[in-house]
Amino acid sequence: MRIATWNVNSIRARLPRVTAWLARQRPEVVCLQETKVEDALFPAEAFADLGYHCLTYGQKTYNGVAILSLPQPVDVVRGFPGEGVEPGKRFLAATLGGVRVVNVYVPNGGDVGLPAYHAKLAWLKALRAWLEATADPRSELVLCGDFNVAPDDRDVWDPEAWRGRILFSEPEKEALRQLLAWGLVDTLRQLHPEGGIFTWWDYRAGAFHRGWGLRIDHILASAPLAARCQEVLVDRDERKGDKPSDHAPLIATFSPP
């Protein structure tokens, strides 16, 4: 099974790119973030034409998550009890081919010290509480999406310039470590201990071409599922060309059980 996560930064603006990518890559599961569209206006038909089931949890203009899947989704959950600390449609879960897939768009936080920053930390704490209350780390589960947190120095193009700033402050990194401590494995880091692998590049200042990136999109798997992870890669080509998202897709491949 191949599971991908991609912050598309508006599904309607990026629809031709996403459908063309799906036709080429054919991952079994794709978690999308920042769809920025109400459910009734989500372009589900374009994905159905490619054979994908489509789950959505969206809103106008901001936020929004979706799961596209070749397997039939069951046990769908839209939203979780802690999401109210930072309002927005940011959480969607379903079981797909026997794997529990949880798709999140973690709040950005604005800037360190602002109310939105503290709401971000509370949201991540609530997500950890949700895992403890509803899931078993011995089961096959994947938590993926745009976490808006770079885990360590290897995940930032200039650690000293970013240290203490939003996306790379110590409380944010600690909140991510607490999620991992529940029983999750960072699948990319498991296979790639080296630094310099990024998933997001600012639109400004030619950041992509200069290599000024951060790794803030993650596929975190429970230990039984992580043991079957064969490959994790960033499809950097999708950050190139006409009207790209500022994020590239992250794809993990898991062998059959």
Beta strands, then each sheet from edge to edge (+ up, - down):
strand 1: 2-7
strand 2: 29-33
strand 3: 53-57
strand 4: 65-69
strand 5: 74-78
strand 6: 91-96
strand 7: 99-105
strand 8: 141-146
strand 9: 184-186
strand 10: 200-201
strand 11: 213-214
strand 12: 217-222
strand 13: 229-234
strand 14: 250-254
sheet 1: 3+ 4- 2+ 1+ 14- 13+
sheet 2: 5+ 6- 7+ 8+ 12- 9+
sheet 3: 10+ 11-
end
